[in-house]
Amino acid sequence: MAESNGAMRVEVVSPERVLFSGEATQVITRTREGGEVAFLPGHAAFLGALTENHTRIYLADGTIQNLAVHLGFVEVGADHVTILSDAAELEQDIDVERARAAKARAEEQMRSEHSAEVEADLRRAHARLSAVGGLGAASH
Amino acid sequence: MAGGQERILRGRIRSVQATKKITRAMELIAASRIVKAQQRVAAAVPYSELITEVVRDLSAAGAGSSAPLLAGRETVKNVCYVVLTADRGLCGGYNSGVMRAAEGEIKEDALQGRGHTIIAIGRKAEGYFRFRGYNVGRSFTGFTDSPSYAIAKEVGEYVTGLYESGEVDRVELVYTRFVSAGNQEVVQRPLVPLDTATTEGGDGKNASGRDYEFEPSPDAILETLLPRYVEARVYAALLNAAASEHAFRQRAMKSATDNAEELIKNLSRIMNRARQDSITTEIMEIVGGAEAMSAGN
């Protein structure tokens, strides 16, 4: 579209502070019903509800910022992507050991009872591990 | 006899000095916390602005005509007041200002035949309203000088639950808004149902003038978004209240310190006069005695 070569402003905002802000060329996240979506600069205005997921922000300098987003919303315009989430964690803030333990615990619970809560726990642990690359090839 | 008075005064001065040290320390602590609290208020602004914008865009797209949190009720039988005070006193008129405002509203409602439920935030509100026999639905205490989002979430979930179950027909927030370090005001803001004036873009156009694609449908997004919106509003109120609390405490403790200084000044003056008096009396007695002796000779 219009400014497909340019970069766009990406912000990840939690109620307590702005978690991340920077220039990026692509953002991949996952909406609640639509699966994974990628946004490039010049994307049409878009508003979506997110599920627990591993979001990737391709920064203008070529590096990738990984983060785990646990529910929230994404608002997209031609030159910006804004992710609103009351629980999002940057890759560098995630405690891998804790996430692993949470995943094991949730999987254990899944065997005995199958509740929506446990399922959400598992999805959260999954998103965290995927964001730190601790899930191996299974994530992509 | 005059020496006794001097000793009593010396004791009082010492005790006022000790109190002054405490109030001075509290003043300095509060002053340093205002800055931090102010930063937290500022840090929460982007999220609440963005979420408001999204709610506006959604309602401009025609979503939410059926959302219970947006639709007001025709007859209001019960009003819920979320009253935000501090856990501790020693902050001047901070607590009483908020509680008086809430109590006034409740009495007004009672005259018009409406019932009330109070959600007390902070130990002071809990004690005040419980003691006076008001209907306190639930209280949240122990965090008012640095509230976290998790608490806003809990409060938000509780009040939306009350509203959706039909137990209350309106929810109002009563708190102290932090305008600046020198100016705070007690305000009352409607929380649920959400004010249509704040959620609609006025002329029905969306705020940013864009046509959005929605995924999932606007109604489905709005349904998950509105509770977050309520939480963000509660969180903003909590942060404002915390900043105001520190500002009030700093001012109260500053005037207490000034007052203690004044008191020490006056007491030392009286003590010095008493000491001088006793010295004068003593000299007079010696002189008198010496004269009597020489007269005797």
Interface residues (C-beta under 8 A of the other chain):
Chain A: E11 V13 S14 P15 E16 R17 V18 T31 R32 E33 G34 V37 A44 A45 F46 L47 G48 A49 L71 F73 E75 G77 T82 L84 D86
Chain B: R40 A43 A44 P46 Y47 S48 L50 I51 E53 V54 D57 L58 S148 Y149 A152 K153 S208 R210 D211 Y212 E213 F214 E215 P216 P218 A220 I221 T224 L225 R228 E231 A232 Y235
